[in-house]
Amino acid sequence: ETIRSANRKIYKLLVTKAAFIPADLEHDIVILLNHYDAWFTQFRDHKKKLRPSLEDEFVFYPVDEQSPFPKHVEEKIFRYAEKLKQETAQQAQTAENDI
């Protein structure tokens, strides 16, 4: 349930803040959302069939080429975030120097 909750938060954030996603990441976000859709479906089916307890393990098995966790997307998002962080720090430094 903890992973499902975290995945839901990420999914909701991506969907509700879609207007803020840069154009060069849009396709990657779609790939990530597809993974989450498949994960949620499989988790829901697993939960209905087995009624697992907290101690039971859930392993996600991708059913197609698009649903495994897209590590390349994760890496691209992290690189984008780091670049944005560096640019923001540089802008703050420039603004501070201008004072």
Secondary structure, DSSP 8 states (H G I E B T S, - for coil): -HHHHHHHHHHHHHHHTGGGS-GGGHHHHHHHHHHHHHHHHHHHHHHHHH---TTS-------STT-S--HHHHHHHHHHHHHHHHHHHHHHHHHHHH-
